[in-house]
Each structure stands twice: as C-alpha cells, then as structure tokens.
Amino acid sequence: EGKIKNVTDKAIFMEIEKDSNPVDEIDLKEIIITLWNSRLLISLVMGATTLFGLLLALWLPNIYKSEALLAPVQAENSLNRTMQSYSGLASLAGINLPSSSSVSQTTEAIEKLQSFSFFKDQVLMNIFLPDLMAIDSWDASLNTISYDSSQYNFDSSTWVRKVKLPKLPEPSAQESFKEFQEIFQISEDKDTGFIKISIYHQSPHVAKNWVELIIHKINESLRAQKKLEAEKAIEYLNLQMAQSNFAEIKQALSELIKNQIQQLTLVEANEEYVFKYIDPPIVEEEKVKPRRILIVVFAVLIGFISACLYILIRYFRKKV
C-alpha cells in the first residue's frame, strides 16, 4: 500500500511539474522540421528581398568625399595682454578700454562654419545651387553633371519644381542650408587641435571645390572682421589719447596703438588667418558610399529573418 501511494504521489508531482513548465513543450526538432518544410516560402521571401536590395544598391548613386586637414593659426594676442596690463591705469583716468573675448579664434571659426549666416553670406552666393538641390547624376568620363528635370531646367536656367507655399520653385536659403548640412561635416581632434572639413557629393570635383571655398571664405571673413575691429580700435585709442592729459595714460595708449598696428599688419599679411592646410582636399577616385555588397547582404538577412518569424508565429498559433 505504501509503494502504491509513493508511485501515485510521484505521478501527481510529475503531472504538476509538466503543467507548470509549458516551455518544455517546445520541441526544437519539430521547429526545425517546420522551417525545413517551409523552405520554399523562405526562399521566395529571401529572393524578393534580395532582388529589392540589389535594385536599391544599383539605383543609389556613388557618393565621393573630399576632406581637408587643417591646423588652427595660433596667433599670439598680445593686444589683450597689453590691455589687461594697462586697464587699471586707464580706468583711473576715466577711459574704458575694450575688453578681450574669452572665446578662442578657432572655436569662433568652427561655430561660424556651422551657422546659417555663414552659409547664406559666404557659401550660397558662390556655388551653383542646382549642384546642391537638383543633381541627378555625374558622368565620370566627361566630368559633367545631369540635373533632375522635374526640379531644374538646365537649358532655360529655371527652377520648375512643384512645391506648396511658403516654398517657392527656387529653393530658399533656409531650405538650401538644411540640404547643405546633410553633406557638410566638420570635426576637431581635441588632443591635437587639428580640424577636418569634409563635403560629400556625387561629383568629387564639386566636393573638392566646395571644401576649398569654405576654407577660403572662413579665413577671408574672419580676417576682414578682425581688420575692421583693429581699425576701429586704433581710431578709438587715438581719440582717447587726444582727450587724456596724463603722461602715463598717453604712454599706455601709445603702447596699445603700437600693438594694434602690429595686429593689423599681421591680418593684412596673412591670408590663412584662421586655418592653414596640413593636407589639402583632393579629387577622390574612390567612392565612400553606398556599400552595395552590405546592402544586398542586409536585404538577404532581412528576408530570412522575416520569413522565419512569420513561419514560427504561425506555428505557435496552431499549437495554442
């Protein structure tokens, strides 16, 4: 009687354990057999996604990158140090000397390069806008660009794209800036201080020209800005010297004027005012994207995974 009771208890325990572990009911062998029996469906789905990936890879245009490696021009700003030396003495005479900025010239240039105002005033006016907004393809053998006829009519030099207000057929500066941000890249190496400026474009020639344009314009614009500031500072300091009756103040102002003239001379003489080339941009021969093989491989994996998931979901629904 005791043996019968033990056997009965063991059977009940095993039945309870079986009911409390439904995961054990999953038969891996049965799943593999189910997937194998559905191999035709898997093959069809993989074939469809592979074909789509192949067509997409062939349809995407080649994109080239032109890149310049730059070093910041670290000009010593002795004017700021001199002003700080004489600021206390000048304040006693009621003269407020211009304060120096704590923002470095390199930081200012990097922020300006990424600004809408720089693009609008310095870049947009010096590029052929259809190369940015309406390019269709680039012919490497002839080095010619074809434009999307639904966007731009090259023969009549008119924009024909159909857009809704407030947009106009000709892209605005703001719309062009958004597109430009997609192909423009700037990075700074915090350890070395070197700057990389890159442009991605279907034409490697356009990419190179635009990188050179950007670097030239940032040097030119900040150079003109600092020149104007120096000229105004000299005018201001001369006025303060004429109004002062203290010999010490006049001597301090004379040093400041001399220093500012030196700064103005450096601005006039140095065209590479902010950045100088370490490695100039070139016309790249090799594209950087798209990676067509990866696109096709990814499409194959997507097809395989999608088909297997569909089959397994259908399998488990039948089990329920």
C-alpha positions as CSV (number, residue, x, y, z in Angstrom):
1,E,0.0,0.0,0.0
2,G,2.9,2.4,0.8
3,K,4.5,1.7,-2.6
4,I,1.3,2.4,-4.4
5,K,0.9,5.6,-2.5
6,N,4.5,6.7,-3.4
7,V,4.0,5.9,-7.1
8,T,0.7,7.8,-7.1
9,D,2.3,10.9,-5.4
10,K,5.2,10.8,-7.9
11,A,2.9,10.6,-10.8
12,I,0.9,13.6,-9.5
13,F,4.1,15.6,-8.9
14,M,5.3,14.9,-12.4
15,E,2.0,15.9,-13.9
16,I,2.0,19.2,-11.9
17,E,5.6,19.9,-12.9
18,K,4.7,19.3,-16.5
19,D,1.7,21.7,-16.4
20,S,3.9,24.4,-14.6
21,N,6.6,24.4,-17.3
22,P,4.9,24.9,-20.7
23,V,8.3,25.9,-22.2
24,D,9.2,22.2,-22.0
25,E,6.5,21.6,-24.6
26,I,8.6,23.4,-27.3
27,D,10.1,20.8,-29.4
28,L,13.2,22.2,-31.1
29,K,13.3,19.3,-33.6
30,E,9.7,20.0,-34.6
31,I,10.5,23.7,-35.2
32,I,13.5,22.8,-37.4
33,I,11.3,20.4,-39.3
34,T,8.6,23.1,-39.7
35,L,11.1,25.6,-41.0
36,W,12.6,23.0,-43.4
37,N,9.1,22.1,-44.7
38,S,8.6,25.8,-45.4
39,R,11.9,26.3,-47.2
40,L,10.2,27.2,-50.4
41,L,8.4,30.1,-48.7
42,I,11.7,31.2,-47.1
43,S,13.4,31.0,-50.4
44,L,10.8,33.1,-52.1
45,V,10.9,35.8,-49.4
46,M,14.7,35.9,-49.4
47,G,14.7,36.1,-53.2
48,A,12.2,39.0,-53.2
49,T,14.2,41.0,-50.5
50,T,17.5,40.2,-52.2
51,L,16.1,41.5,-55.5
52,F,14.9,44.6,-53.8
53,G,18.3,45.1,-52.1
54,L,20.1,44.6,-55.4
55,L,17.9,47.1,-57.2
56,L,18.3,49.6,-54.4
57,A,22.1,49.2,-54.4
58,L,22.3,49.7,-58.1
59,W,19.9,52.7,-58.0
60,L,21.8,54.6,-55.3
61,P,24.4,57.0,-56.9
62,N,28.1,56.9,-56.0
63,I,29.0,59.5,-53.3
64,Y,32.5,60.8,-53.0
65,K,34.1,62.6,-50.1
66,S,36.7,65.4,-50.3
67,E,38.4,66.2,-47.0
68,A,40.9,68.8,-45.8
69,L,43.1,68.5,-42.7
70,L,43.7,71.9,-41.1
71,A,45.7,73.4,-38.3
72,P,44.5,76.4,-36.4
73,V,46.7,79.5,-36.7
74,Q,47.7,80.3,-33.2
75,A,48.5,84.0,-33.4
76,E,49.5,85.5,-30.0
77,N,47.0,88.1,-29.0
78,S,49.4,90.5,-27.3
79,L,46.9,93.2,-27.6
80,N,44.7,91.6,-25.0
81,R,47.6,91.1,-22.6
82,T,48.7,94.7,-23.0
83,M,45.2,96.0,-22.5
84,Q,44.9,94.0,-19.3
85,S,48.2,95.4,-18.1
86,Y,47.0,99.0,-18.6
87,S,43.3,98.6,-17.9
88,G,43.7,99.6,-14.2
89,L,45.7,102.7,-15.0
90,A,43.4,103.7,-17.8
91,S,40.3,103.3,-15.6
92,L,41.7,105.9,-13.2
93,A,41.6,108.4,-16.0
94,G,38.0,107.5,-16.9
95,I,38.9,105.5,-20.0
96,N,37.1,102.2,-20.7
97,L,39.4,100.0,-22.8
98,P,37.7,97.4,-24.9
99,S,37.5,94.0,-23.2
100,S,39.0,90.9,-24.7
101,S,36.9,87.9,-25.6
102,S,37.4,84.6,-23.8
103,V,36.3,82.6,-26.8
104,S,39.3,81.3,-28.9
105,Q,39.6,82.2,-32.6
106,T,39.4,78.5,-33.5
107,T,36.2,77.9,-31.5
108,E,34.6,81.0,-33.1
109,A,35.5,79.8,-36.6
110,I,34.1,76.3,-36.0
111,E,30.8,77.7,-34.8
112,K,30.6,80.2,-37.6
113,L,31.2,77.5,-40.2
114,Q,28.1,75.7,-39.0
115,S,26.0,78.8,-38.9
116,F,23.2,79.7,-41.3
117,S,24.6,83.2,-41.7
118,F,27.9,81.9,-42.9
119,F,26.2,79.6,-45.4
120,K,24.0,82.4,-46.7
121,D,26.5,85.2,-46.9
122,Q,29.7,83.2,-47.9
123,V,28.8,79.9,-49.5
124,L,25.4,80.2,-51.1
125,M,26.4,83.1,-53.3
126,N,29.5,81.3,-54.6
127,I,28.1,77.9,-55.6
128,F,25.8,76.7,-58.4
129,L,22.6,75.9,-56.4
130,P,21.4,73.1,-58.7
131,D,24.6,71.2,-57.8
132,L,23.2,71.1,-54.3
133,M,19.4,70.9,-54.8
134,A,18.8,69.3,-58.2
135,I,21.6,67.0,-59.1
136,D,20.6,63.7,-60.7
137,S,23.9,62.1,-61.8
138,W,27.6,62.7,-62.5
139,D,29.3,61.4,-65.7
140,A,32.9,60.4,-64.7
141,S,34.1,60.1,-68.3
142,L,33.0,63.6,-69.3
143,N,33.0,65.2,-65.8
144,T,29.5,66.6,-66.4
145,I,26.5,66.8,-64.1
146,S,23.0,65.9,-65.1
147,Y,20.1,67.6,-63.3
148,D,16.7,66.3,-62.3
149,S,14.4,67.8,-65.0
150,S,11.4,67.8,-62.6
151,Q,13.4,70.2,-60.4
152,Y,15.5,72.3,-62.6
153,N,15.6,73.1,-66.4
154,F,19.2,73.5,-67.3
155,D,18.6,74.8,-70.8
156,S,16.4,77.7,-69.6
157,S,18.2,78.0,-66.2
158,T,14.9,78.0,-64.4
159,W,13.5,76.1,-61.4
160,V,10.4,74.1,-62.3
161,R,9.8,72.0,-59.2
162,K,6.3,71.9,-57.9
163,V,6.0,72.9,-54.2
164,K,3.4,74.2,-51.9
165,L,3.6,77.6,-50.2
166,P,5.5,79.0,-48.4
167,K,8.1,77.2,-50.5
168,L,8.9,78.6,-54.0
169,P,10.2,76.8,-57.1
170,E,13.6,78.2,-56.4
171,P,14.9,76.8,-53.1
172,S,15.3,79.4,-50.3
173,A,18.4,79.9,-48.3
174,Q,17.0,78.1,-45.4
175,E,15.9,75.1,-47.4
176,S,19.3,75.0,-49.1
177,F,21.1,75.2,-45.7
178,K,19.2,72.1,-44.5
179,E,20.4,70.2,-47.6
180,F,23.9,71.5,-47.2
181,Q,24.1,70.3,-43.6
182,E,23.5,66.8,-44.8
183,I,26.7,66.8,-46.9
184,F,28.9,69.0,-44.8
185,Q,31.0,67.7,-41.9
186,I,33.4,69.3,-39.5
187,S,35.3,67.7,-36.7
188,E,38.0,68.7,-34.2
189,D,40.6,66.4,-32.6
190,K,40.7,67.6,-29.0
191,D,44.2,66.1,-28.5
192,T,46.0,67.6,-31.5
193,G,43.7,70.6,-32.2
194,F,43.6,69.6,-35.9
195,I,40.3,70.3,-37.8
196,K,38.8,68.1,-40.6
197,I,36.3,69.7,-43.0
198,S,34.5,67.3,-45.4
199,I,32.0,67.5,-48.2
200,Y,30.1,64.5,-49.6
201,H,28.8,64.8,-53.2
202,Q,28.2,62.8,-56.4
203,S,30.9,64.8,-58.1
204,P,34.3,64.6,-56.5
205,H,35.3,67.8,-58.3
206,V,32.4,69.7,-56.8
207,A,33.2,68.3,-53.3
208,K,36.8,69.4,-53.6
209,N,35.9,72.9,-54.9
210,W,33.4,73.4,-52.1
211,V,35.9,72.4,-49.4
212,E,38.4,74.9,-50.7
213,L,35.7,77.5,-51.0
214,I,34.6,77.0,-47.3
215,I,38.1,77.3,-46.0
216,H,38.9,80.3,-48.1
217,K,35.7,82.1,-47.0
218,I,36.1,81.4,-43.3
219,N,39.7,82.8,-43.4
220,E,38.6,85.7,-45.5
221,S,35.5,86.7,-43.5
222,L,37.2,86.5,-40.1
223,R,40.2,88.3,-41.5
224,A,38.0,91.1,-42.7
225,Q,36.2,91.2,-39.4
226,K,39.4,91.4,-37.3
227,K,40.8,94.1,-39.7
228,L,37.7,96.2,-39.1
229,E,38.0,95.7,-35.4
230,A,41.7,96.7,-35.4
231,E,41.0,99.8,-37.4
232,K,38.2,100.8,-35.1
233,A,40.4,100.1,-32.0
234,I,43.1,102.3,-33.4
235,E,40.6,105.1,-34.0
236,Y,39.2,104.7,-30.5
237,L,42.6,104.7,-28.9
238,N,43.8,107.8,-30.8
239,L,40.6,109.6,-29.6
240,Q,41.3,108.6,-26.0
241,M,44.9,109.7,-26.2
242,A,43.8,113.1,-27.5
243,Q,41.4,113.6,-24.6
244,S,43.8,112.5,-21.9
245,N,46.1,114.9,-20.0
246,F,48.1,112.2,-18.1
247,A,51.5,111.3,-19.4
248,E,51.2,107.8,-18.0
249,I,47.9,107.2,-19.7
250,K,49.2,108.5,-23.0
251,Q,52.2,106.2,-22.8
252,A,49.9,103.2,-22.1
253,L,47.6,104.2,-25.0
254,S,50.7,104.6,-27.3
255,E,51.7,101.0,-26.5
256,L,48.2,99.8,-27.2
257,I,48.1,101.6,-30.5
258,K,51.5,100.2,-31.5
259,N,50.3,96.7,-30.6
260,Q,47.1,97.1,-32.5
261,I,49.0,98.3,-35.6
262,Q,51.1,95.1,-35.3
263,Q,47.9,93.1,-35.2
264,L,46.6,94.9,-38.3
265,T,49.8,94.2,-40.1
266,L,49.5,90.5,-39.4
267,V,45.9,90.5,-40.6
268,E,46.9,92.2,-43.8
269,A,49.9,89.9,-44.5
270,N,48.4,86.5,-43.6
271,E,45.7,85.1,-45.9
272,E,45.5,81.9,-43.8
273,Y,44.2,83.9,-40.9
274,V,42.3,81.2,-39.0
275,F,43.2,77.8,-40.6
276,K,46.2,76.6,-42.6
277,Y,46.4,73.4,-44.6
278,I,48.1,70.3,-43.3
279,D,46.6,68.2,-46.1
280,P,44.5,70.0,-48.8
281,P,41.4,68.4,-50.4
282,I,41.8,66.3,-53.5
283,V,39.5,64.9,-56.2
284,E,38.9,61.4,-54.8
285,E,38.9,58.4,-57.2
286,E,37.2,56.0,-54.8
287,K,33.6,56.4,-53.6
288,V,32.8,56.3,-49.9
289,K,29.2,55.1,-50.4
290,P,26.9,53.3,-51.0
291,R,28.4,50.0,-49.9
292,R,26.4,47.9,-52.3
293,I,27.6,44.4,-51.0
294,L,26.5,45.3,-47.5
295,I,23.1,46.5,-48.8
296,V,22.5,43.2,-50.6
297,V,23.7,41.1,-47.6
298,F,21.5,43.1,-45.2
299,A,18.5,42.5,-47.6
300,V,19.2,38.7,-47.6
301,L,19.2,38.7,-43.8
302,I,16.1,40.7,-43.5
303,G,14.3,38.3,-45.9
304,F,15.5,35.2,-44.0
305,I,14.6,36.6,-40.6
306,S,11.2,37.9,-41.7
307,A,10.2,34.6,-43.3
308,C,11.3,32.6,-40.3
309,L,9.4,34.8,-37.9
310,Y,6.3,34.5,-40.0
311,I,6.5,30.7,-40.0
312,L,7.2,30.5,-36.3
313,I,4.3,32.8,-35.4
314,R,2.0,30.7,-37.5
315,Y,3.4,27.5,-35.9
316,F,2.9,28.7,-32.3
317,R,-0.6,29.9,-33.1
318,K,-1.5,26.4,-34.2
319,K,-0.1,25.0,-31.0
320,V,-2.3,27.2,-29.0
